[in-house]
Structures are given as structure tokens and as C-alpha cells.
Amino acid sequence: MRRTPRPADLDPRPVRRHPRRLVRATPVHLGAAQPGIGLEFLHRARADGVEPAVRFRTEVRRTVRRVATRGAVVEVAYDVGRIVAADGAQQRVHEIEFELKSGSPLAMLAMAERWRKRFGLIHDPRSKAERGDRLADGTPF
């Protein structure tokens, strides 16, 4: 028997700060799934004569809520902030992410579609990292 999440089950922290700095010489994800790969990458880059540098950083305030919907529990994250390239170029960030925590993927997609229609949301599959790379390269979005 599945129970409906109670308010105590929901994330009680309304705001979490997620400042991130990405240090790399070429576009490579440093891999949180493989601890130590970032240091290995930095050592190899230096051995090849490339000095890694900060290309961009994100300054984002994240608000997270868990929402029980018809057939699913979905984590909704709202990020507000900016991406700042090393040369000072900036791009604002206002994004909502939906992550299925339990239940039906179709129920989560139906909820996201309702939100899209109700709030005029636009689907953009690019990550903040991809947008940061483009900003650092001076490539238009």
C-alpha cells in the first residue's frame, strides 16, 4: 500500500545555495560519479602543458519542493541566478527542473505539461554547464 507523502516527508529546507566552479581546459564533465577523476584530469592536463582555468561559474539560488501528483512524487527545483564567464560575460538563469522521485514517469510528464501550459514554460534541454561553455566560448545561445 502506498501512502501519500505528509508535509514532514517533504524537504523542509526552502533554499539551498549551489555555487559551482568548473575548472577544466576542455569540455569534460569532471564526474561526481567517479571520485578522483577530476584530479586525474588536472594532472594529465598539466603534464600535456595545459594549465586548467576557470571558464565560468554559476551563482544560483535553488528552491526545492516535493510535489505529490496523480501517480507520482516529483521533486521540483527552481533555480534563479546567473552564469558568469571568466571574461565577465553573464547570462541570467531562471529554470525549473522536474525529477521523478517515485511513481509513474507518465504522471510526472503530465504534471510538467500542466505546469507548462499554466505558467507558459518553455522546454530547454541545455544544462547550465552547456550554457556556461557557450558563454565562455562567446557562442550565441
Disulfide bonds with the S-S distance in Angstrom:
none
